[in-house]
Amino acid sequence: MVESLEFLLKNELESGNIYKNIFETNPKPSFIFDRNGIICEVNSAYEKHVRINREDLIGKNARHFNSGLKGKSLLKDIWKAINSE
């Protein structure tokens, strides 16, 4: 039984499904964007938060959907860190 669980967990980690599952089930609104600020994925909590369907969010610039919950200095720091890599 333990070996079966270890095998399943190993497969989930290798496939990346576990990370997608954690992202999707996160109760906090979250989205993933690329270096250009284009939204690649959103979780259902974010969809509910902004009241816009996932299909309408993906491909749009993330700057248009700032929730206003974080200060501008934090957002500037995030973009600076992203662009420095």
Backbone torsions as a table, in degrees:
resi	resn	phi	psi	omega
1	MET	NA	-47.4	179.5
2	VAL	-62.8	-41.0	178.5
3	GLU	-62.2	-37.4	179.0
4	SER	-64.7	-42.6	178.8
5	LEU	-66.5	-40.7	177.7
6	GLU	-62.4	-41.3	179.2
7	PHE	-63.3	-45.8	179.5
8	LEU	-62.5	-44.3	179.6
9	LEU	-63.9	-42.2	178.8
10	LYS	-61.1	-43.7	178.9
11	ASN	-63.9	-40.2	179.2
12	GLU	-64.2	-43.9	179.7
13	LEU	-64.0	-43.9	-178.5
14	GLU	-66.7	-34.7	-177.2
15	SER	-83.4	-16.5	-177.7
16	GLY	85.3	-3.1	-179.2
17	ASN	-61.2	-33.6	-177.7
18	ILE	-64.5	-36.8	179.8
19	TYR	-70.5	-40.1	177.0
20	LYS	-63.2	-39.8	179.2
21	ASN	-65.7	-42.9	178.0
22	ILE	-62.6	-44.0	179.4
23	PHE	-61.3	-48.3	-175.4
24	GLU	-67.6	-35.8	-177.0
25	THR	-89.6	-1.7	177.0
26	ASN	-61.0	125.4	-178.5
27	PRO	-72.9	-12.8	179.5
28	LYS	-89.8	138.8	177.9
29	PRO	-59.1	124.4	-177.4
30	SER	-141.0	147.7	172.9
31	PHE	-143.2	159.1	178.9
32	ILE	-116.2	132.8	178.3
33	PHE	-132.7	159.9	-179.8
34	ASP	-88.8	-176.2	-177.7
35	ARG	-62.2	-21.9	179.7
36	ASN	-91.3	2.2	178.6
37	GLY	83.3	13.7	-180.0
38	ILE	-87.0	128.3	-178.4
39	ILE	-69.1	126.4	179.4
40	CYS	-101.5	-31.5	-177.7
41	GLU	-158.6	148.8	174.0
42	VAL	-134.4	152.0	174.8
43	ASN	-92.8	168.6	-175.7
44	SER	-64.5	-29.9	178.0
45	ALA	-64.8	-38.1	178.3
46	TYR	-68.9	-40.9	177.4
47	GLU	-55.9	-45.5	179.6
48	LYS	-68.3	-37.6	-177.4
49	HIS	-63.6	-45.8	-177.5
50	VAL	-92.9	-7.8	179.0
51	ARG	58.4	41.6	177.1
52	ILE	-133.5	137.6	-179.9
53	ASN	-65.5	146.4	178.7
54	ARG	-49.9	-45.0	-177.7
55	GLU	-61.0	-31.3	-179.8
56	ASP	-82.8	-16.9	-180.0
57	LEU	-89.9	-40.8	-176.2
58	ILE	-64.3	130.3	-178.8
59	GLY	96.2	-8.8	179.1
60	LYS	-92.7	160.4	178.5
61	ASN	-75.1	130.7	-176.8
62	ALA	-63.7	-25.7	-177.9
63	ARG	-63.5	-24.9	-180.0
64	HIS	-75.0	-14.7	-174.8
65	PHE	-117.3	27.1	175.9
66	ASN	-62.2	125.2	-175.7
67	SER	-73.0	-15.4	-176.4
68	GLY	82.1	0.8	-178.4
69	LEU	-81.1	-21.7	-178.4
70	LYS	-110.5	148.0	179.3
71	GLY	-70.5	157.1	-179.2
72	LYS	-64.1	-32.7	-179.4
73	SER	-65.8	-36.7	177.2
74	LEU	-64.6	-45.0	179.3
75	LEU	-62.3	-39.7	177.6
76	LYS	-62.4	-42.3	179.0
77	ASP	-63.1	-39.9	179.2
78	ILE	-63.2	-49.5	-179.4
79	TRP	-63.2	-37.9	178.3
80	LYS	-61.6	-44.3	179.6
81	ALA	-64.6	-41.0	179.9
82	ILE	-63.7	-45.3	-175.9
83	ASN	-75.8	-15.5	-179.5
84	SER	-82.3	-14.3	-178.0
85	GLU	-84.6	NA	NA
